[in-house]
Structures are given as structure tokens and as C-alpha cells.
Amino acid sequence: MILETERLYLRKMGQDDFEALCKILQDEETMYAYEGAFNDREAQEWLDRQIFRYRKWGFGLWAVILKETDEMIGQCGLTMQPWKEEEVLEVGYLFQRRYWHRGYATEAARACKQYAFETLGAEEVCSIIRDTNTASQKVAVRNGMVVTDSWIKHYRGVDMPHYRYVVRKGKSL
């Protein structure tokens, strides 16, 4: 276990989590900000990328486990992401649709922000969110972040405007 909150714990994902991960990545509605659901190969690449990040950085997107049921309901964690001409530390989150609107994303994202500041010694953390993804934008705001800039990312053949929400150490809620 990496982190624990009131209702959740976060841990590294492994191959045994593939089926639970697919419940997220292969749902069209959940993946609208990514221009649609992933196929099995794309989902496996996503999982492999997290495992690589754990080895390289010691962090990545972690499995979010609901304590009450011991079920993986989402993923949340820290990743290094390209932003314009630099690489930035991001809090990212993606949850199974049936667990939306229950505060789990905010609870997990706040724990990851605290981990970034207290464990990693980061001075700043951000969330990079597509302009149409208002639900994730609301989570970022609840995580004490404010929009600082925007950028067009090109993904799956589509130009996607994104906002960067940022919070600095000592300025968080």
C-alpha cells in the first residue's frame, strides 16, 4: 500500500489488475476525454506504462481500492507529463463510471497531492485536463488548484485543448 485515506487505499497496479483496469479504460463514456475506449492492446500498454513508471520514478498511477469491498474502483497517482517545453508533476485520476459523484476522485487526488509535497518534496503539482472534461476540472478545483495556462495536445488524430491546473506547496486547501 502506498497511500490510505478514510475510504480508500492506493497501491501499485500489476498484471492481475488488468480486468479491473479494463472496466475503466474500455468504457466509452468514461474515456470520452481520450476520444473513446481503449482496445485490449491499448489497455495493456497503459498498464505497462504504469509499471515502467514505478520502476523509473517510484510512482505512477496507482490502483484505487475501495476499503469497503476491496475492489479496484479507479486509478489515481502521480506522473511526469510533458507540458509545452517542460516536464511537470501531475496528479491524474480515472474512475469506473459507477463510482463517479461520490467524492472518491477528490479524496484520492488530495492524498496524492499531499504525497507529492510531503514525500517527494515537490514545490508544485498540477492536473492537465481536457477543456471538455468539466468533472475532472471540478476535482482539480476541490484539490486546491487553479488554471494557470492552456495548450493544444494532439492525441488520436485530434487537437485537444487542455488546461493546466496548478497548486504550489503551502498554498493548498
N, C-alpha and C positions, 0 to 999 in steps of 0.2 A: 504494500500500500504506500502510495506517495503522499496523498492528502486525505483528510477526513473532515467532513462538515456535519452539521446536525443530521441531515437525512441521507448523505451520500458518502461514498469513498471513491477515490480515484487511484487507478493503478495502471501499470503498463499493459498495453494490448499485446496479445500473442496470436498465433495461428488459430488457437481454439476459439478466439473471438470472431472469427470470420463470419459466421452465420448471423450473429447479433449485429455486427458492423453492416452487413448487407441489408438489414432491416432499416437502416438509416440511408445508406448510400444508394440503395436501389428503389427508393420511394420517390416517385416523380414530384410530388408536392413538396416533400422535404428538400429536394435538391433543385428547386426552381432557380435559386441564385447561381447555380452551376450549369444552367441550361439543360437540366434533365438528369434523370437517374443514370447511375453507372452500371456497366455490364460487369460480369464476374472478373474479367481481366483488370478493368479499371479499379474495382474494389480491392483486388489483391495488390495492385501497385500502390494504392493508398495505404494499405496495412504495412506493406514492405517499407514504404517511405517513413512511417512512424517508427518502426523497429530500427531503421537506419538512424533516425534522429536520436533515439535513446542512446545508441552507441556513440554517435558523434558528439552530441551536446549534453546528454544526460537528461534530456526532456524531449517532449513531443506532445502530440495529442494523446491523452490518456483515456482509458475506458472509464466511464462514469457509471458506478454501480449503485443502485437503489438499495439501501440497507434493509429496508422492509422486506424485499423479495429476493435479494442477492442477484438481481437481473441487471445486465448491461443495458442502460436506457439511452446512452448517448456517449459522446466523446467531448472532452474539453481539455485544454492544456496550452502549452507554450511552444511556439515555433519561431524560427528565424525566417522572415519573409522579405522578399525584395520589395522595395518601395522607392520608386524613382531611381536615384543613383546610389542608394544605400541599402543595407540590410537592417531590419528592425525587429525587435522582440514583440511578438503578437500573442494575445490571448485569443484563442479560437474556440468555437463551440458549435456542435451539431447534435441534435437530439431526435430520437424517434418522435414522429408527429403525435402519437397518442400521449406523449408526456409534455407537450407544449402547454404553456399558460399555467404552469404550476410553480414557477419560480426556481426550477432546478437549474436552468442555464445561468441565471444570475448568481445563485448560490455557488455553483462550481466556478464560474468566472471570477467571482470575488476571491475565492480561495486561491486560484491560480495567480491573480494579481498580487496577493499577499506573498505567495511563494516567490514570485519574481523579485519583489522588493527585499524580502527578508532572507531568503535562502540564496538567491542568485546575485543579490546586491545590485540589481538593475536600478537605474535612475529614472527610467521611463518605460512604459509599456503601452501598447496600442492594440486596437482591433481594427482590421481592414475589412470594410463591409460594403457590399454592392449597394448602389443607390436605391434599388427597388426593395431591399431587404429591411423593411421597417421593424420587423420583430427583433432582429439582431441589433439594429440600431438602438432600440429601447433597452436591450440588455446592456449595451455599452454605456449608455447614459446612467443606468442604475448602478453600473460599476465605477461611477465617478469620472467617466471620460467625456471629453468634448471634441467636436470636429475641429481639426487643425488645417487640413488640406484635402485635395481630391486628385485623382489620377485615373486615366483610362487604362484598364488592363485588357489584354487581348487573350481570350480563352475560348476554346472550342469554336473558333471561327467567328467569334462575336466580340465587338468592342463593348466593354462593360465599365461604365463609370463606377468608381469606388471612392468612399470617404475613409479617411484615417482618423479614428477617434483615439485620443491620447490622454493619459494621466501620468503625472510626474510623482515621484516618491515624495511623500509628505503632503501631497495635495489631494489624496484620495478620500473618499467618503468613509 
